[in-house]
Amino acid sequence: MNDRELQSKMWFLVKQKYPDYTQELSLSGTPYGEQITQEVQAYTAELQAIPPEELSNRYEKAKEETEAARKELSKREALHREKQYFFNHPNAHADLDHWSKAAYWTVDEANALALGRDPEIVTSEVMERHKNSSILGIHYHKLRILLQREYPSRYNISPAEFLEWVKRNEIDIPVELEESVVKRTEAKKDWKKEYEALKESMEKGAAMQAEASYVSPYMKLMQQAITANSITPTSQGKKDSLTQWFKDQGTSELPVSDKKADMMATLIRSPESGTGGNKKAS
């Protein structure tokens, strides 16, 4: 390391420790000028006395500290500027619970809501002007590119679908928005489950009722016989006539043998009617 490099590094260390020191100040003759000049001379002598390697180590560490301080200052200044943009004012923040109730969002609305902003204030046209000058503008622009490529031919997207998409792509969104969408989605699922359960119950009930009300063709024929022959508790009709009636009703689809006709003629009459005759009221 040559003398020029050593002098440059020592001067850097001096300026880091005494940023107010200048040659003009040392020649000013003021008490402060004299004091700081003495301190600088003492510190310079200290630096000249240490090995070049240790001086270089101090210099590198001082450079890192200076760069970190510069970045921190730059960051604070950027954050201060960011706060001044209208879209970072409180009135530009979205009512996320309200928007979670919507059946669908446009892609631009989803873009703004993902950043916690009111879609009616933070629009793609507005944010286009800030895509390189604002922290929020940069985030909005990057997210917009992803959304446009995910949904190139669509204009609307459901909140639940959007939530699935951001989770799948590990994109952070406001916790309140996620919780509100989940709450609405679960409520819809519960309603659907209740509907499906009610529908299934009604279908089962209808099936059971249909089974319970089933009447065989021969039972229907016997009911017809009661009506056609005016069978009542006091007028039972003659069994032979009833047997013949049943035989006459037989078809190829509903055959009525002599035995069946005789059995049905017996069954439609009261047990007290016996094997024949017409029961009369006393």
Secondary structure per residue as TSV (DSSP state, phi and psi in degrees):
chain	resnum	aa	ss	phi	psi
A	1	M	-	360.0	124.1
A	2	N	-	-82.7	172.5
A	3	D	H	-63.3	-36.2
A	4	R	H	-63.3	-43.2
A	5	E	H	-63.3	-41.2
A	6	L	H	-62.4	-43.7
A	7	Q	H	-64.6	-38.8
A	8	S	H	-64.8	-41.6
A	9	K	H	-69.9	-39.4
A	10	M	H	-64.5	-41.0
A	11	W	H	-65.0	-37.0
A	12	F	H	-61.6	-44.0
A	13	L	H	-66.4	-38.0
A	14	V	H	-64.0	-45.1
A	15	K	H	-68.1	-30.2
A	16	Q	H	-67.9	-40.3
A	17	K	H	-80.0	-34.4
A	18	Y	-	-126.7	73.0
A	19	P	T	-62.8	-21.4
A	20	D	T	-83.7	-10.5
A	21	Y	-	-73.5	132.4
A	22	T	-	-142.2	163.6
A	23	Q	H	-64.3	-37.4
A	24	E	H	-62.1	-40.5
A	25	L	H	-65.1	-37.7
A	26	S	H	-68.0	-26.0
A	27	L	T	-98.0	4.3
A	28	S	S	-73.4	-23.2
A	29	G	-	77.5	5.8
A	30	T	-	-82.1	155.5
A	31	P	H	-56.1	-41.2
A	32	Y	H	-66.6	-40.9
A	33	G	H	-62.1	-41.8
A	34	E	H	-67.5	-40.8
A	35	Q	H	-64.1	-48.5
A	36	I	H	-68.7	-30.2
A	37	T	H	-66.8	-41.9
A	38	Q	H	-62.7	-41.8
A	39	E	H	-66.4	-39.2
A	40	V	H	-65.8	-41.9
A	41	Q	H	-63.1	-40.4
A	42	A	H	-66.8	-40.0
A	43	Y	H	-69.6	-37.1
A	44	T	H	-64.3	-41.7
A	45	A	H	-62.3	-38.2
A	46	E	H	-63.1	-42.2
A	47	L	H	-68.3	-36.0
A	48	Q	H	-68.8	-24.1
A	49	A	H	-83.7	-15.6
A	50	I	S	-90.5	156.8
A	51	P	-	-61.8	150.1
A	52	P	H	-55.4	-36.2
A	53	E	H	-65.0	-42.9
A	54	E	H	-66.7	-36.8
A	55	L	H	-61.3	-42.5
A	56	S	H	-63.9	-39.4
A	57	N	H	-63.4	-43.1
A	58	R	H	-63.0	-40.1
A	59	Y	H	-62.9	-46.2
A	60	E	H	-63.6	-41.1
A	61	K	H	-65.1	-41.4
A	62	A	H	-64.5	-37.6
A	63	K	H	-62.3	-44.5
A	64	E	H	-61.9	-42.8
A	65	E	H	-65.0	-41.1
A	66	T	H	-65.1	-41.4
A	67	E	H	-66.9	-40.5
A	68	A	H	-63.4	-41.6
A	69	A	H	-65.2	-39.1
A	70	R	H	-63.5	-43.2
A	71	K	H	-65.1	-41.1
A	72	E	H	-63.3	-41.9
A	73	L	H	-64.8	-42.0
A	74	S	H	-63.3	-38.4
A	75	K	H	-65.8	-44.0
A	76	R	H	-63.5	-40.1
A	77	E	H	-65.0	-39.2
A	78	A	H	-66.1	-40.9
A	79	L	H	-65.8	-37.7
A	80	H	H	-63.7	-44.5
A	81	R	H	-63.8	-39.2
A	82	E	H	-61.8	-37.7
A	83	K	H	-65.1	-22.0
A	84	Q	H	-78.7	-20.7
A	85	Y	S	-65.4	140.9
A	86	F	G	-59.6	-31.9
A	87	F	G	-76.9	-1.1
A	88	N	G	-107.2	4.6
A	89	H	S	-78.4	154.3
A	90	P	G	-53.0	-36.2
A	91	N	G	-71.3	-11.2
A	92	A	G	-91.8	-5.5
A	93	H	B	-79.3	142.1
A	94	A	-	-83.3	150.7
A	95	D	-	-83.2	89.2
A	96	L	H	-65.1	-36.6
A	97	D	H	-63.4	-41.0
A	98	H	H	-62.3	-47.5
A	99	W	H	-68.3	-24.3
A	100	S	H	-68.3	-17.2
A	101	K	T	-80.7	-12.8
A	102	A	S	-67.7	143.1
A	103	A	S	-67.5	-29.8
A	104	Y	-	-155.6	162.9
A	105	W	E	-123.4	152.3
A	106	T	E	-75.2	163.8
A	107	V	H	-61.8	-38.7
A	108	D	H	-65.9	-38.8
A	109	E	H	-64.2	-43.2
A	110	A	H	-61.2	-38.2
A	111	N	H	-60.1	-47.8
A	112	A	H	-68.2	-43.4
A	113	L	H	-63.8	-33.8
A	114	A	H	-63.1	-21.9
A	115	L	T	-102.8	7.2
A	116	G	T	78.0	18.0
A	117	R	B	-108.8	153.4
A	118	D	-	-72.2	119.0
A	119	P	T	-61.8	-20.4
A	120	E	T	-81.0	-13.7
A	121	I	T	-108.2	-46.1
A	122	V	S	-94.1	95.0
A	123	T	-	-108.2	164.9
A	124	S	H	-63.5	-35.1
A	125	E	H	-64.5	-43.0
A	126	V	H	-67.2	-47.0
A	127	M	H	-71.2	-20.2
A	128	E	H	-59.6	-32.9
A	129	R	T	-76.0	-11.8
A	130	H	T	-121.2	16.5
A	131	K	T	-69.7	-14.2
A	132	N	T	-118.9	-8.1
A	133	S	T	-111.7	-10.5
A	134	S	-	-128.1	144.1
A	135	I	H	-61.1	-47.7
A	136	L	H	-64.9	-38.0
A	137	G	H	-61.5	-39.0
A	138	I	H	-66.0	-46.1
A	139	H	H	-62.3	-42.7
A	140	Y	H	-60.9	-45.2
A	141	H	H	-64.7	-42.3
A	142	K	H	-64.4	-43.1
A	143	L	H	-67.1	-36.3
A	144	R	H	-62.4	-40.2
A	145	I	H	-61.3	-45.0
A	146	L	H	-63.0	-42.9
A	147	L	H	-65.0	-41.8
A	148	Q	H	-64.6	-33.4
A	149	R	H	-81.0	-28.0
A	150	E	H	-75.9	-37.3
A	151	Y	S	-126.7	64.7
A	152	P	T	-65.8	-28.0
A	153	S	T	-116.1	13.3
A	154	R	-	-117.5	148.6
A	155	Y	S	-108.1	-29.7
A	156	N	E	-116.7	153.3
A	157	I	E	-149.2	138.6
A	158	S	-	-75.7	148.6
A	159	P	H	-55.0	-41.0
A	160	A	H	-64.5	-41.2
A	161	E	H	-65.9	-40.5
A	162	F	H	-63.4	-40.7
A	163	L	H	-62.3	-41.5
A	164	E	H	-62.7	-39.1
A	165	W	H	-66.6	-46.1
A	166	V	H	-66.7	-34.8
A	167	K	H	-67.1	-42.5
A	168	R	H	-62.7	-32.4
A	169	N	T	-101.0	8.6
A	170	E	T	54.0	47.9
A	171	I	-	-102.6	125.8
A	172	D	-	-76.1	135.2
A	173	I	-	-131.8	164.5
A	174	P	-	-55.8	136.8
A	175	V	H	-58.9	-39.8
A	176	E	H	-61.7	-38.4
A	177	L	H	-66.2	-45.1
A	178	E	H	-61.7	-46.6
A	179	E	H	-64.2	-39.1
A	180	S	H	-67.2	-42.3
A	181	V	H	-65.9	-42.7
A	182	V	H	-60.7	-43.7
A	183	K	H	-60.4	-46.2
A	184	R	H	-66.8	-39.3
A	185	T	H	-65.6	-43.4
A	186	E	H	-64.7	-37.3
A	187	A	H	-62.8	-40.1
A	188	K	H	-66.7	-39.4
A	189	K	H	-64.4	-41.7
A	190	D	H	-62.7	-41.2
A	191	W	H	-63.3	-41.8
A	192	K	H	-65.5	-40.3
A	193	K	H	-62.7	-43.7
A	194	E	H	-63.1	-40.2
A	195	Y	H	-63.5	-47.0
A	196	E	H	-63.5	-39.1
A	197	A	H	-65.4	-42.5
A	198	L	H	-64.9	-41.8
A	199	K	H	-62.3	-43.7
A	200	E	H	-64.0	-41.1
A	201	S	H	-63.5	-42.5
A	202	M	H	-66.0	-39.1
A	203	E	H	-65.9	-40.7
A	204	K	H	-64.5	-41.8
A	205	G	H	-61.9	-41.5
A	206	A	H	-65.1	-39.1
A	207	A	H	-65.8	-41.6
A	208	M	H	-66.1	-38.6
A	209	Q	H	-65.7	-38.6
A	210	A	H	-64.3	-40.1
A	211	E	H	-67.6	-40.5
A	212	A	H	-67.8	-29.9
A	213	S	T	-94.8	10.3
A	214	Y	-	-67.9	134.5
A	215	V	-	-127.3	125.8
A	216	S	-	-68.4	157.4
A	217	P	H	-56.4	-37.2
A	218	Y	H	-71.4	-33.6
A	219	M	H	-65.1	-40.7
A	220	K	H	-63.0	-38.9
A	221	L	H	-64.2	-38.3
A	222	M	H	-67.5	-37.0
A	223	Q	H	-65.8	-39.2
A	224	Q	H	-63.4	-38.0
A	225	A	H	-63.7	-40.1
A	226	I	H	-60.4	-43.6
A	227	T	H	-71.0	-47.8
A	228	A	H	-64.9	-31.8
A	229	N	T	-103.5	10.9
A	230	S	T	53.4	45.3
A	231	I	-	-76.2	127.9
A	232	T	B	-136.2	171.5
A	233	P	T	-58.6	-25.9
A	234	T	T	-105.3	-6.1
A	235	S	B	-137.2	97.3
A	236	Q	-	-91.9	-13.4
A	237	G	-	73.3	165.9
A	238	K	-	-87.2	138.5
A	239	K	H	-64.8	-40.0
A	240	D	H	-61.3	-40.6
A	241	S	H	-66.8	-39.2
A	242	L	H	-68.7	-39.1
A	243	T	H	-60.9	-43.8
A	244	Q	H	-64.4	-37.9
A	245	W	H	-60.3	-44.2
A	246	F	H	-62.6	-41.5
A	247	K	H	-61.1	-38.8
A	248	D	H	-67.4	-23.2
A	249	Q	H	-85.7	-9.5
A	250	G	-	-62.8	144.2
A	251	T	-	-137.0	176.9
A	252	S	S	-67.6	-30.6
A	253	E	S	-82.7	-27.5
A	254	L	S	-132.7	75.6
A	255	P	-	-67.5	141.0
A	256	V	-	-125.8	104.1
A	257	S	-	-78.6	169.9
A	258	D	H	-59.0	-40.8
A	259	K	H	-65.0	-43.8
A	260	K	H	-65.8	-40.9
A	261	A	H	-62.6	-42.9
A	262	D	H	-64.2	-40.9
A	263	M	H	-66.5	-44.9
A	264	M	H	-66.9	-35.7
A	265	A	H	-63.1	-34.2
A	266	T	H	-71.8	-43.3
A	267	L	H	-69.4	-26.8
A	268	I	T	-84.3	-6.4
A	269	R	S	-103.2	158.2
A	270	S	-	-70.5	154.7
A	271	P	G	-58.8	-30.0
A	272	E	G	-71.9	-12.3
A	273	S	G	-72.5	-16.7
A	274	G	T	71.1	-146.4
A	275	T	T	-99.2	-0.1
A	276	G	S	-175.9	-178.7
A	277	G	S	81.6	173.6
A	278	N	-	-118.1	114.3
A	279	K	-	-70.2	132.0
A	280	K	-	-111.9	150.3
A	281	A	-	-70.7	138.0
A	282	S	-	-81.5	360.0
